[in-house]
Amino acid sequence: MADPGGPVGLVINRPPRLLGLEPFLIELMEGIEEVFSPLDRSVLFNIATSHEQEIAIWRRWTEQGAVDALVMLDIYPDDDRLPVLADLGVPAVVLGGPRGVLPFSNVYVDSAAGAAQAVDALADLGHRRIAYVSGPRRLLHSQTRSEAFLAQCAARDCRGVLVEGDYYETSGHDATLDLLSLDDAPTAIFYDNVVMAVAGLGVLGDRGLSVPADVSLMVWDDTALSRLTPPGLTVVAVDVHSLGVAVADAVLAVLGGAPVTTYDAPSPKVRLRGSTGPAPGRSGESGESGTQEVRE
């Protein structure tokens, strides 16, 4: 049945070069389009590199009556965009954020549970020195994942090392080099996106280290690239395509007059593949109990 409505606006606040590398954004858009296309409802898409530019695009769209609703991504703590979005008076859906406290409907992903499950899966394989290459710490979901990672490392008597990345291959490469230079280098590395993980995999190969015999790898999000990269990357599986479908369904509900609510995305689950295995024998020597080292 055709939907007579107009476009839904989506601004992605990321450097343009990242869009061609990051499968998360591509698969998210595919999920949204799967719902909208049969309804003849389109997505008005734009790229910004700052909050100011993103807000300016929102204002232009609303002043022109170009969109029926907006989708907001990558929420920050105390996000300065939220009051602007409220002032614009346009129906909106936020991807991410906490449950039940935003002035807009949002699609919630339990990032803390996913990070804890990642540590549990690696600890169950005998790993006691585990590193996490996070996304930018200014993002709320990066902070949530990092805090949960460190807390679960302490709970499982593991040494957790945290390195901040930026989703680009260079940061994954450099972070992996830094981690391998440690005297007590980790036996498992968990990356916040597949681009950084693939870069890390290349570093390990250059160093003559085998995955997973020497180092196990794990990554957020179950994308085609994570499945196709040899030896198959173990993931904290958030079905990104289904997440896009959930966002689109939430937008249609809001446009239909549904009250503000939180829509729960399916809980993340660990899917073990070829990139993880038992910790090498040296990992049986426990590091300092519960030690958490944060590297800038």
N, C-alpha and C positions, 0 to 999 in steps of 0.2 A: 504494500500500500504506500503510495507516494506521500511524502511529508512535504507540505507546502512551505516549510520554514526556510529561512536564509542561512548563510554560513555561520560556522562556529569558529571563533578566532583562537589561534594558538601561536604564541611567541616562544621560541626556543632561545634562551639566553646562554648561548654557548658560542665559542669561536667557530666560524663557518667551516674551517678545515676539519674540525672534529666530526662534523655531520657525516662526512664520507667514510669515516673510520668506525664510528660507534654504532654497532648493530642495535643497541637498546632503543635509540631514537627511531630508527627505521622500523623496527618491529612494533613499537608502540603506535606509530602512525598507521601501520598496516591494520592493526586491531581496531583503531578508531574508524578507519575508512571501511572496514568490513561491515560495521553497523550503519554508517551514514550513507554509503553508496546506494544500497537498494532503496533508500528513502529519498534519493536525489538531494540530500543535504550535504553540503561540501564543507571542507576545512579551509579557512583563510589562514595561510601560514606565513610567518615572517621570522627573521633572525635578528636578534639583538646581542650586543656585547656588554650591556650594562643595564642596571635596573632603570636608570633614567630614560634610556632609549626604549626599553620595554614599555614603560608607562606612557611615553610619548606615542607609541604605536597604538596602545589601548585607547588613549584619548582621541586620536585621529579616527579610529574605527567607530567609536561610539558617537562622536560628533557627526560623522557621515552616515550613521545608521547602517554601517556595513556589516555588522554581526548581530546575531540573536543572543549569543552567549560567549563567554570566554573560558578557556582552560588555562590554569596556572600551574607551572612545573617548578621543581627545585626550591621548595620553601626553605627559608632561613629562620633562625630564631629571631623573634621580634622583627618580623619581615615588614619593611617599610612599604611594600606594595599592597598589603592587605587593606589598610584604611583607604588607599586610593581606589582600590577595586570596589570597596563599599560605596564610596562617593560617586562612582560612575553609574551605579544603579543598574548594572547589567547582570543578568543571571550568570553565575560562575560556578565552576567545579575546580577544586584543588587536588592535584595528585600528590599525595603524601601528607605529612603533618600528623599531629596527635589525634586521637579519637575524641569526637564530641565537644571540642572547645573552639573550633573555628566558626566565624560568622557565615561560612559557606559550606555547602556539601563537599565532602572530600572522599577520596578513595584511599583507604589506609592499608599500608603494607607493614607487617610486624617485623621491622628490620632488626630489633633487638633479639627476637626469637631466632631469626636466621643466623645472626652472628654467633649466638650461643650454640646453635646446632653445629655450626662449622667447627668450633673448638671441640665440641664433644666428639664429632666424627674423627677428628685428627688425634685427639687424646686416646680414643678407643683403639687406634692403630699404634699406640705407643709413643706418639710424638710428645715431647716435653719442652721443646723450644720451637715456638710457633710465631710467625711474623704476619702482620696485616698491613698491606699497602692500601691505605684508605683513599677515598676521594677527597676533594677540598674540604677542610674542616669547617669552613663557613656554612656549609650546607647542613641542615638539620638532620637528614638521614645519615650523613657521614659521622656526625657527632654521636648519634644514637648507636650506630653500628660499632664505632670505636670503643665507646664506654662499655657496651655489652661484651665485646671481644675481650677487653682487659679484665672485666669482672669474672667472666667465665674461665679465663686462663688461671686466675687466682683460685677459683673454686675447684679447678681440676689439677692444681699443683703444677701448673705449666709456667714457663717463662714466656711472657708475651712481649713482643717488640712491635711498636707501632711506627710506621713511616707514612707521612702524608704524600699523596700523589695528586695529579690533576687530570687523570683519565687519558693523557697522551702517552704514546709509546716511549717518549724520552724519559718521562718520570718513572715508568715501569722499569725501563732499562737501568736508570741510575739508582733507583731504590734497591733493585736486586743486587747490583754491584756493592752498594753499601752494606747490605745484609750479609753477603758472602764474605766481606772483609772482617766481620766480627770474629773475635776469638772463639766464641761459642755460637757459631752461625746456626740459624734455624734449620731444622730438618723438614719443615713444612712452611709454605708461604701461601697466604690467602690474599687475593687481589680483588679490588673493588670493581673492576670491569675487565672485560676480556682483552681489550687492547693492551692494557698494562701487563696482563698475564702472558700474552703471546710474546711481548717484548722480553719479559723475564725468562720465558722458555728459551729464547734465543741466547740470552746471557749464559744460562746454565749449559747449553750445548757448546758454546764457545769455550767454557771453562772445563769441558770434558766431564761434566756431571750428568748423570743419568736420571731421568724422571720415569718412575718414582723411586728407583733404587737408592739414589743419594738424597734427593729432595722431592717431596710431594708438593703438588700445586692444586689450588682450589680457587674458584672464581665466583663472583656474584652473577646471577642471571643465566638462564638456560636459553642461549641463542644458537642460531645455526653455526656461527663461528666457533663457539665453545664445543659443539658436538663434532665439528669437522676437523678441528686442529688436532693432529696426532700428539699424544696417544689417546685423545679424547679427554677433555678437561672435566674434572669433577666440579660440580656446581652446587651453590645454594640456589635452588631452582625457584625463581619467580618467573612464571610463564608470561613473558613480556607481551606477547600478542594478546593473551587473555586479559592482561592488565589494560591494554588499549581498549578492548571490548568493554571492560568494566567502566572505564572513563566515559566512553560514548554513551553507555546505558545510563550513567549518572547524569550526564548532560540532558538526555531526553527526559529523564524523570523530573529534573529541575524545570525544564521548559514546560512540562506538563503540570506544573504547580505543586510538585511534591515538596514537603517541608525540608528544611535544612537537616541533614543527617550525615552519618558516616557510613560509607559502603566498604565492607571488609573485602579486600582481595584475598584469594586463597593463601593460606599460611605457607611461607617458604619451607622447602624441604631439601635436604641434601641428597644429591644423586651421585653415587660413586661411579667413577669411570677410571680410565687407565692412568690418569695423572697422579693418583694417590695410592699409596701402599704402606705396609708396615714401616715404622721408623727404622733406620739403619741401626746396627748394634750399638754404636756409640751413643744413640739417643736414649738408651736405657739409663744413663747416668743422669739423675735429676739435677736440674740447675737449682739456683736459690729458690726456695719454696715461695711461690706466689709473686716472684719479682716481676715488675712491669717496667720495661724500659721504653721511653718515648723518645724517638729521634726526630729532629726537625729536618 
